[in-house]
Amino acid sequence: MSLLFAKRQLTQFARFKLNEASVSCKYAVTHKYSYTTTSSIVNEKRKQILMGGGKEKQDAQHAKGKLTARERLNLLLDKGSFREYDAFVEHSCTDFNMDSNRILGDGIVTGHGTIHGRRVFVYSQDFTVLGGSLSRTNANKILKVMDQALLVGAPIIGLEDSGGARIQEGVDSLAGYADIFQKNVIASGVVPQISLIMGPCAGGAVYSPALTDFTFMVQDTSYMFVTGPDVVKAVTNEKVTQEELGGARTHTRKSGVAHNSFSNDIEALQGVRDFFPYLPLSNRDVVPHQLCHDPVDRQDEALDTIIPSSSNIAYNMKEVIGRIVDTHSFYEIAPKFAKNILIGFARLNGQSVGIVANQPLVSSGALDMDASVKAARFIRFCDAFNIPLLTLVDVPGFMPGTAQEHAGIIRHGAKLLYAYCEATVPKLTVITRKAYGGAYIVMSSKHLRGDYNVAWPSAEIAVMGAAGAVEIIFRNHPDKPAMRKEYKEKFATPLFAAKRGYLDDIISPKETRARLIEQLDLLKSKALKNPWKKHGCIPL
């Protein structure tokens, strides 16, 4: 009986296992079918995503001399490094038949990648999808990458090519812009922000690039303005083209809104790649350093004779910079705007430094409103990201005249003064020739907590030049030429300032590079903090 029971049990167990195997097999087949089907659908969707607004619109983009959003990212980022976010996102608008006009990605490509192996977060507006217009969903994609950049401490680069706010969404699109502006401000001074204008950027859209640290444009295919030519004509009866109103030439030469321009998309993207290595990834990251093959103790004999014998003869300060910094390392910012002052990044023994220098070739290097604002903003960026500052001084003073005074040279000049006073990074200053009046003080003098202030033997440090001083001091003196000679002998040298301790040394020009690198190394451990405050009130 027990044997028979056992056989029955075994038979039932065998049937159970057979049935279980059958069910499992059916599940596996069904699951495999389901997986394969889903994967196929996803792959098909990805193909649609890559096409953006479709081949016809991509061809139209190319016909304008412009690359597509994805082509731009492929050139900007290291090959194979891009990881996309929210590729399958769609807008949620149903008004004006928008529910039948949904395209995956919603007109913007977002994610992260690397440039020269260093992490960066990016977004690229796709003009082939609804003109790259900003929707609520579109804005959320941008905000996500900005949040991620702040979280991990990495720069943000935005490639702008948009028709503006998506009108069909009304206030939702405006709210999206507002949220982006707020995030730009939160990120300011925390991670570097770069805007590359590669198409239209109008209305409220212009304020995000304006809030970022550096803005670059593409000639002939990009423009920025608050109100377009049609509105301008309607309100002021002024006829103006898009290029005249807000093209690259206007913003790099007149307004100073853009920091540089490039002839086409490819050159612009390569220009940003060249620029990127000078910047730290965040305000907590170390200042970038590259291997330097230029000798630290290199002496340049040409510097000993580069200053003309007459103080009224100009020379090119760019040549001075090029002979001091590491070979071919000077990357100038805003080269076409306020040319009387030079700003840009360079390397000393491989380390990034910010350079501010008067340019005697333009207006004798005098400081005006535009030059003051241009330099002040750059100084504050360098200070925010712990980049040491090198200042080269040859300045006869602030630009005189009613035009400057009436337009506010006092408050604009005060911005430059404020920026230098506020900065706590290492500050190195070399006076090559003139350093007169208030401009001497403003240009990173020892009195503004300069760390290393030196002069060349050709330096002239005084309240003003000899001719003007003699006209005031010796107004009625019969022998004014003799008085000018006496004034020059006393003040047209760096000795008087050196005796007062306002200079750390008077150095031979050819030794400038070695001295600066030595001091830069010494100042690596500098620890200076301003008193706690919510924020200062910079003159506006």
C-alpha positions as CSV (number, residue, x, y, z in Angstrom):
1,M,0.0,0.0,0.0
2,S,2.7,2.4,0.9
3,L,4.7,1.5,-2.3
4,L,1.6,2.3,-4.4
5,F,1.1,5.6,-2.6
6,A,4.6,6.5,-3.2
7,K,4.3,5.8,-7.0
8,R,1.2,8.0,-7.2
9,Q,3.0,10.8,-5.4
10,L,5.9,10.6,-7.8
11,T,3.6,10.6,-10.8
12,Q,1.7,13.7,-9.5
13,F,5.0,15.4,-8.8
14,A,6.3,14.7,-12.3
15,R,3.1,16.0,-13.9
16,F,3.3,19.1,-11.7
17,K,6.9,19.8,-12.8
18,L,6.0,19.2,-16.4
19,N,3.2,21.7,-16.2
20,E,5.4,24.2,-14.3
21,A,8.0,23.9,-17.0
22,S,5.4,24.5,-19.7
23,V,4.1,27.6,-17.9
24,S,7.6,28.9,-17.4
25,C,8.4,28.4,-21.0
26,K,5.3,30.2,-22.1
27,Y,6.2,33.1,-19.7
28,A,9.7,33.3,-21.0
29,V,8.5,33.4,-24.6
30,T,5.8,36.0,-23.7
31,H,8.4,38.1,-21.7
32,K,10.9,37.9,-24.5
33,Y,8.3,39.0,-27.0
34,S,7.3,41.9,-24.7
35,Y,11.0,42.9,-24.2
36,T,11.8,42.7,-27.9
37,T,8.7,44.7,-28.8
38,T,9.4,47.4,-26.3
39,S,13.0,47.6,-27.3
40,S,12.0,47.9,-30.9
41,I,9.6,50.7,-30.1
42,V,12.3,52.5,-28.1
43,N,14.8,52.2,-30.9
44,E,12.2,53.6,-33.4
45,K,11.5,56.5,-31.0
46,R,15.2,57.2,-30.8
47,K,15.4,57.5,-34.5
48,Q,12.6,60.0,-34.5
49,I,14.3,62.0,-31.7
50,L,17.5,62.2,-33.7
51,M,15.6,63.7,-36.6
52,G,14.2,66.6,-34.5
53,G,11.7,68.5,-36.6
54,G,12.4,66.4,-39.7
55,K,14.8,66.3,-42.6
56,E,13.2,69.1,-44.4
57,K,13.7,71.5,-41.5
58,Q,17.2,70.2,-40.8
59,D,18.0,71.0,-44.5
60,A,16.6,74.5,-44.0
61,Q,18.8,74.9,-41.0
62,H,21.9,73.9,-43.0
63,A,20.8,76.2,-45.9
64,K,21.2,79.1,-43.5
65,G,24.7,78.1,-42.7
66,K,23.7,76.7,-39.3
67,L,24.3,73.3,-37.7
68,T,21.5,71.3,-35.9
69,A,21.3,71.1,-32.1
70,R,22.9,67.7,-32.0
71,E,25.5,68.4,-34.6
72,R,26.6,71.3,-32.4
73,L,26.9,69.1,-29.3
74,N,28.9,66.5,-31.2
75,L,31.5,69.2,-32.1
76,L,31.5,70.9,-28.7
77,L,31.9,67.7,-26.6
78,D,34.6,65.0,-26.7
79,K,33.6,62.2,-29.0
80,G,31.2,59.7,-27.4
81,S,31.0,61.6,-24.1
82,F,27.5,63.0,-24.4
83,R,24.8,61.5,-22.1
84,E,21.3,62.8,-22.8
85,Y,18.6,63.6,-20.3
86,D,14.8,63.6,-21.1
87,A,15.0,62.7,-24.7
88,F,11.5,61.2,-24.6
89,V,9.8,64.2,-22.9
90,E,6.8,65.9,-24.6
91,H,5.1,69.2,-23.9
92,S,1.7,69.0,-22.2
93,C,-0.1,71.9,-24.0
94,T,-3.5,71.2,-25.5
95,D,-4.6,74.6,-26.6
96,F,-4.5,75.8,-30.2
97,N,-4.3,72.1,-31.4
98,M,-0.9,71.7,-29.8
99,D,-1.9,68.2,-28.6
100,S,-1.5,67.1,-32.2
101,N,1.9,68.7,-32.6
102,R,4.1,66.9,-30.1
103,I,7.7,66.0,-30.9
104,L,9.9,64.0,-28.6
105,G,12.5,66.1,-26.8
106,D,10.3,69.2,-27.3
107,G,12.9,71.3,-29.1
108,I,15.9,71.1,-26.8
109,V,18.7,68.6,-26.2
110,T,20.0,68.4,-22.7
111,G,22.6,66.4,-20.8
112,H,26.3,66.3,-19.9
113,G,29.6,65.3,-21.5
114,T,33.3,66.3,-21.4
115,I,35.5,68.9,-23.0
116,H,39.2,67.8,-22.9
117,G,38.1,65.2,-20.4
118,R,36.5,67.7,-18.0
119,R,32.8,67.4,-17.1
120,V,30.3,70.0,-18.4
121,F,26.5,70.2,-18.5
122,V,24.9,71.4,-21.7
123,Y,21.7,72.3,-23.4
124,S,21.2,73.0,-27.1
125,Q,18.0,74.5,-28.5
126,D,16.6,72.9,-31.6
127,F,15.3,75.5,-34.0
128,T,13.8,72.7,-36.2
129,V,11.2,71.9,-33.6
130,L,8.6,74.7,-33.2
131,G,11.4,77.2,-33.8
132,G,13.2,76.2,-30.6
133,S,10.5,78.0,-28.7
134,L,10.6,77.7,-24.9
135,S,7.8,75.7,-23.4
136,R,7.2,74.9,-19.7
137,T,8.5,71.4,-20.4
138,N,11.4,72.8,-22.3
139,A,12.4,75.0,-19.4
140,N,12.2,72.1,-17.0
141,K,14.7,70.2,-19.0
142,I,17.1,73.2,-18.8
143,L,16.5,73.5,-15.1
144,K,17.3,69.9,-14.5
145,V,20.8,70.1,-16.1
146,M,21.4,73.3,-14.2
147,D,20.5,71.6,-10.9
148,Q,22.7,68.7,-11.7
149,A,25.6,71.1,-12.6
150,L,25.2,72.8,-9.2
151,L,25.0,69.4,-7.4
152,V,28.2,68.0,-8.8
153,G,30.1,71.3,-9.4
154,A,30.5,71.6,-13.2
155,P,30.1,74.4,-15.7
156,I,27.0,75.0,-17.8
157,I,27.1,75.8,-21.5
158,G,23.9,76.8,-23.3
159,L,23.6,76.9,-27.1
160,E,20.9,79.4,-27.9
161,D,18.8,79.2,-31.1
162,S,15.2,80.0,-30.3
163,G,12.3,82.0,-31.6
164,G,11.5,82.9,-27.9
165,A,8.6,82.0,-25.6
166,R,6.1,79.5,-27.0
167,I,3.1,81.8,-27.4
168,Q,0.5,78.9,-27.3
169,E,1.5,78.2,-23.7
170,G,1.0,81.8,-22.5
171,V,2.2,82.5,-19.0
172,D,3.6,79.0,-18.6
173,S,6.4,79.8,-21.0
174,L,7.1,83.1,-19.2
175,A,7.3,81.2,-15.9
176,G,9.8,78.9,-17.5
177,Y,12.0,81.8,-18.4
178,A,11.7,83.3,-14.9
179,D,12.7,80.0,-13.3
180,I,15.8,79.9,-15.6
181,F,16.8,83.5,-14.7
182,Q,16.5,82.6,-11.0
183,K,18.7,79.6,-11.5
184,N,21.2,81.6,-13.4
185,V,21.6,83.9,-10.4
186,I,21.8,81.1,-8.0
187,A,24.6,79.5,-10.1
188,S,26.5,82.7,-10.5
189,G,29.8,82.5,-8.8
190,V,29.3,78.8,-8.0
191,V,29.8,77.2,-11.5
192,P,31.0,79.0,-14.7
193,Q,28.1,79.7,-17.1
194,I,28.7,80.2,-20.8
195,S,26.2,81.2,-23.5
196,L,26.8,80.6,-27.2
197,I,24.3,82.5,-29.3
198,M,23.9,80.5,-32.6
199,G,20.6,81.9,-33.9
200,P,17.8,84.2,-32.8
201,C,17.6,85.2,-29.2
202,A,14.9,87.8,-28.6
203,G,12.6,89.3,-25.9
204,G,12.9,87.7,-22.5
205,A,15.3,85.1,-23.8
206,V,18.2,87.6,-23.9
207,Y,18.3,87.9,-20.1
208,S,19.6,84.4,-19.4
209,P,22.7,84.9,-21.6
210,A,23.1,88.3,-20.0
211,L,23.2,86.7,-16.6
212,T,25.8,84.2,-17.5
213,D,29.5,84.8,-17.2
214,F,30.5,84.8,-20.9
215,T,28.5,85.2,-24.1
216,F,29.8,84.4,-27.6
217,M,28.0,84.9,-30.9
218,V,28.1,83.7,-34.5
219,Q,28.5,86.4,-37.2
220,D,25.6,86.9,-39.6
221,T,23.4,84.1,-38.2
222,S,22.8,85.1,-34.6
223,Y,21.3,88.2,-33.0
224,M,20.0,89.4,-29.6
225,F,17.5,92.2,-28.9
226,V,14.8,92.9,-26.4
227,T,12.4,94.2,-29.1
228,G,12.7,93.3,-32.8
229,P,13.0,95.7,-35.8
230,D,9.2,95.6,-36.4
231,V,8.4,96.9,-32.9
232,V,11.2,99.4,-33.1
233,K,9.7,100.8,-36.3
234,A,6.2,100.9,-34.9
235,V,7.2,102.7,-31.7
236,T,10.1,105.0,-32.9
237,N,9.6,105.0,-36.7
238,E,13.2,103.9,-36.9
239,K,14.1,101.5,-39.7
240,V,16.8,99.0,-38.6
241,T,17.8,95.5,-39.7
242,Q,18.2,92.6,-37.3
243,E,21.9,92.7,-37.8
244,E,22.2,96.4,-37.1
245,L,19.9,96.1,-34.1
246,G,21.4,93.1,-32.4
247,G,23.9,91.3,-34.5
248,A,27.3,90.1,-33.5
249,R,29.1,93.2,-34.7
250,T,26.7,95.4,-32.6
251,H,27.1,93.4,-29.4
252,T,30.9,92.8,-29.6
253,R,31.8,96.4,-30.5
254,K,29.1,98.8,-29.2
255,S,27.0,97.3,-26.4
256,G,29.6,94.9,-24.9
257,V,26.8,92.3,-24.4
258,A,28.8,89.7,-26.2
259,H,32.5,88.9,-25.4
260,N,33.5,87.7,-28.8
261,S,32.2,86.5,-32.1
262,F,33.1,83.8,-34.6
263,S,32.6,83.5,-38.4
264,N,30.5,80.2,-38.3
265,D,29.2,77.5,-36.0
266,I,32.2,75.3,-36.3
267,E,34.7,78.1,-35.3
268,A,32.4,79.2,-32.5
269,L,32.3,75.7,-31.0
270,Q,36.0,75.2,-31.3
271,G,36.6,78.6,-29.8
272,V,34.6,77.6,-26.7
273,R,36.6,74.3,-26.5
274,D,39.8,76.4,-26.6
275,F,38.5,78.7,-23.9
276,F,37.2,76.0,-21.5
277,P,40.5,74.8,-20.1
278,Y,41.2,78.2,-18.5
279,L,38.2,77.8,-16.2
280,P,37.9,75.8,-13.0
281,L,34.9,73.5,-12.8
282,S,33.4,75.3,-9.8
283,N,34.2,77.8,-7.1
284,R,35.5,74.8,-5.0
285,D,37.7,73.4,-7.8
286,V,41.4,74.1,-8.1
287,V,42.6,76.7,-10.6
288,P,43.4,74.7,-13.9
289,H,47.1,73.9,-14.4
290,Q,48.7,72.6,-17.5
291,L,52.2,71.2,-18.1
292,C,54.4,74.1,-19.1
293,H,57.3,73.8,-21.5
294,D,58.2,77.5,-21.4
295,P,61.1,78.0,-19.0
296,V,60.1,79.6,-15.7
297,D,63.3,81.8,-15.6
298,R,63.1,82.8,-19.2
299,Q,64.3,86.4,-19.6
300,D,63.2,88.5,-22.6
301,E,65.7,91.2,-23.4
302,A,63.2,92.9,-25.7
303,L,61.1,94.0,-22.7
304,D,64.0,96.3,-21.6
305,T,63.5,98.4,-24.7
306,I,59.8,98.0,-25.4
307,I,58.8,101.2,-23.7
308,P,59.4,104.2,-26.0
309,S,61.8,106.9,-24.8
310,S,59.0,109.5,-25.0
311,S,56.0,109.1,-22.8
312,N,53.8,110.5,-25.6
313,I,54.6,107.5,-27.9
314,A,52.3,104.5,-27.8
315,Y,53.3,100.8,-27.7
316,N,51.3,97.6,-27.9
317,M,50.6,96.2,-24.4
318,K,49.6,92.9,-26.0
319,E,53.2,92.4,-27.0
320,V,54.2,92.9,-23.3
321,I,51.7,90.3,-22.2
322,G,52.9,87.8,-24.9
323,R,56.5,88.1,-23.7
324,I,55.6,87.6,-20.0
325,V,53.1,84.7,-20.0
326,D,53.6,81.2,-21.2
327,T,54.0,81.0,-25.0
328,H,50.8,81.5,-27.0
329,S,48.6,81.3,-23.9
330,F,46.8,84.6,-23.9
331,Y,43.1,84.2,-24.6
332,E,41.6,87.7,-24.9
333,I,38.1,88.4,-23.8
334,A,36.0,91.2,-25.5
335,P,38.8,92.2,-27.9
336,K,36.6,94.5,-29.9
337,F,34.8,96.4,-27.1
338,A,36.5,99.1,-25.0
339,K,39.8,98.5,-26.7
340,N,41.6,100.9,-24.3
341,I,41.7,98.1,-21.7
342,L,42.7,94.4,-22.3
343,I,41.2,91.5,-20.3
344,G,41.7,87.8,-20.8
345,F,43.2,84.6,-19.5
346,A,46.7,83.4,-19.8
347,R,49.1,80.9,-18.0
348,L,52.1,81.5,-15.9
349,N,54.1,78.3,-15.5
350,G,51.0,76.4,-16.6
351,Q,48.6,78.1,-14.1
352,S,45.6,80.1,-15.2
353,V,45.6,83.8,-14.4
354,G,43.3,86.6,-15.2
355,I,45.0,89.6,-16.9
356,V,43.8,93.2,-16.9
357,A,46.0,95.7,-18.7
358,N,45.7,99.3,-20.1
359,Q,46.3,99.6,-23.8
360,P,48.3,102.7,-24.7
361,L,47.5,102.2,-28.4
362,V,43.9,103.2,-27.8
363,S,43.0,106.6,-26.1
364,S,46.5,106.4,-24.4
365,G,45.1,103.7,-22.2
366,A,42.8,106.1,-20.3
367,L,39.9,104.6,-18.4
368,D,36.4,105.4,-19.6
369,M,33.0,104.0,-18.7
370,D,33.1,101.0,-21.0
371,A,36.6,100.1,-20.0
372,S,35.8,100.3,-16.3
373,V,32.7,98.1,-16.6
374,K,34.5,95.6,-18.8
375,A,37.3,95.1,-16.4
376,A,35.2,95.2,-13.3
377,R,33.0,92.3,-14.3
378,F,36.0,90.3,-15.4
379,I,37.8,90.9,-12.1
380,R,34.7,89.8,-10.1
381,F,34.5,86.6,-12.2
382,C,38.2,85.8,-11.5
383,D,37.7,86.5,-7.8
384,A,34.6,84.3,-7.6
385,F,36.5,81.3,-9.0
386,N,39.8,81.9,-7.2
387,I,41.8,82.8,-10.4
388,P,44.8,85.1,-9.5
389,L,44.9,88.5,-11.1
390,L,47.8,90.1,-13.0
391,T,47.4,93.8,-13.7
392,L,49.7,95.7,-16.1
393,V,49.5,99.5,-15.7
394,D,50.0,102.3,-18.1
395,V,47.2,104.7,-17.5
396,P,47.2,108.5,-17.7
397,G,43.9,108.8,-15.8
398,F,40.2,108.7,-16.4
399,M,38.9,110.0,-19.6
400,P,38.0,113.7,-19.3
401,G,35.0,115.5,-20.9
402,T,31.3,116.3,-20.5
403,A,30.2,113.1,-22.3
404,Q,31.9,110.9,-19.8
405,E,30.9,112.9,-16.8
406,H,27.3,113.3,-17.7
407,A,27.0,109.6,-18.6
408,G,28.3,108.6,-15.2
409,I,32.0,108.0,-15.3
410,I,32.1,108.4,-11.5
411,R,29.8,105.5,-10.7
412,H,31.2,103.3,-13.6
413,G,34.7,104.0,-12.5
414,A,33.7,103.1,-9.0
415,K,32.7,99.6,-10.2
416,L,36.3,99.0,-11.2
417,L,37.5,100.3,-7.9
418,Y,35.0,98.2,-6.0
419,A,36.0,95.0,-7.9
420,Y,39.7,95.4,-7.0
421,C,38.9,96.3,-3.4
422,E,36.6,93.3,-3.0
423,A,38.9,90.7,-4.6
424,T,40.7,88.4,-2.2
425,V,42.6,86.3,-4.8
426,P,46.4,86.8,-5.3
427,K,46.8,90.2,-7.0
428,L,50.1,91.0,-8.9
429,T,50.6,94.4,-10.4
430,V,53.3,95.7,-12.7
431,I,53.5,99.4,-13.6
432,T,55.2,99.7,-16.9
433,R,54.9,103.5,-17.5
434,K,52.2,106.0,-16.5
435,A,50.2,105.6,-13.3
436,Y,48.5,109.0,-12.7
437,G,45.9,110.2,-10.3
438,G,42.9,108.2,-9.3
439,A,43.5,105.7,-12.1
440,Y,46.8,104.8,-10.3
441,I,44.8,103.9,-7.2
442,V,42.1,102.0,-9.1
443,M,44.5,99.8,-11.1
444,S,45.2,97.3,-8.3
445,S,47.5,99.6,-6.3
446,K,49.2,98.5,-3.1
447,H,46.6,100.5,-1.3
448,L,43.9,98.1,-2.5
449,R,45.5,95.1,-0.8
450,G,47.8,94.4,-3.7
451,D,50.0,91.4,-2.8
452,Y,52.9,92.1,-5.1
453,N,53.3,95.6,-6.6
454,V,56.4,96.4,-8.7
455,A,57.4,98.9,-11.3
456,W,59.7,99.0,-14.2
457,P,62.4,101.8,-14.2
458,S,60.3,103.6,-16.9
459,A,57.3,104.0,-14.5
460,E,55.9,107.4,-13.7
461,I,53.7,107.5,-10.6
462,A,52.2,110.9,-9.8
463,V,49.0,112.8,-9.3
464,M,49.2,113.9,-13.0
465,G,51.7,114.4,-15.8
466,A,54.4,117.1,-15.6
467,A,52.8,119.5,-18.0
468,G,49.5,119.7,-16.2
469,A,51.1,119.7,-12.7
470,V,53.4,122.6,-13.6
471,E,50.5,124.6,-15.0
472,I,48.8,124.4,-11.5
473,I,51.8,124.5,-9.1
474,F,53.9,127.0,-11.1
475,R,51.2,128.9,-12.9
476,N,53.0,132.2,-12.8
477,H,56.6,130.9,-12.9
478,P,58.7,132.4,-15.7
479,D,60.7,129.3,-16.4
480,K,58.1,126.5,-16.8
481,P,60.3,124.2,-18.8
482,A,62.7,124.1,-15.9
483,M,59.9,123.4,-13.5
484,R,58.6,120.5,-15.7
485,K,62.1,119.1,-15.7
486,E,62.2,119.3,-11.9
487,Y,58.8,117.7,-11.5
488,K,59.8,114.9,-13.8
489,E,63.0,114.2,-11.9
490,K,61.0,113.9,-8.7
491,F,57.8,112.1,-9.8
492,A,58.4,110.7,-13.3
493,T,60.3,107.8,-11.7
494,P,59.2,104.9,-9.4
495,L,61.6,105.9,-6.7
496,F,59.3,108.2,-4.8
497,A,56.6,105.5,-4.5
498,A,59.2,102.9,-3.6
499,K,60.6,105.0,-0.8
500,R,57.1,105.2,0.7
501,G,56.6,101.4,0.5
502,Y,53.9,101.7,-2.1
503,L,56.0,99.4,-4.4
504,D,57.6,96.2,-3.3
505,D,60.4,96.5,-5.8
506,I,61.7,98.2,-9.0
507,I,62.5,95.4,-11.3
508,S,64.3,94.9,-14.7
509,P,61.6,94.3,-17.3
510,K,63.3,91.2,-18.7
511,E,63.0,89.6,-15.3
512,T,59.2,90.2,-15.0
513,R,58.1,86.6,-15.9
514,A,60.4,84.9,-13.4
515,R,59.4,87.4,-10.6
516,L,55.7,86.9,-11.2
517,I,55.9,83.1,-11.3
518,E,57.9,83.2,-8.1
519,Q,55.3,85.4,-6.3
520,L,52.4,83.4,-7.7
521,D,53.9,80.2,-6.2
522,L,54.4,82.0,-2.9
523,L,50.8,83.2,-2.8
524,K,49.3,79.8,-3.3
525,S,48.6,79.6,0.4
526,K,47.1,83.1,0.6
527,A,44.1,83.1,3.0
528,L,42.3,86.4,3.0
529,K,38.6,86.8,3.8
530,N,36.3,89.8,3.8
531,P,34.1,90.5,6.8
532,W,30.9,88.5,6.8
533,K,28.0,90.1,5.0
534,K,25.0,89.1,3.0
535,H,26.5,90.9,0.0
536,G,28.0,94.3,-0.8
537,C,26.3,97.1,-2.8
538,I,28.4,97.6,-5.9
539,P,27.8,101.0,-7.5
540,L,25.3,100.6,-10.4
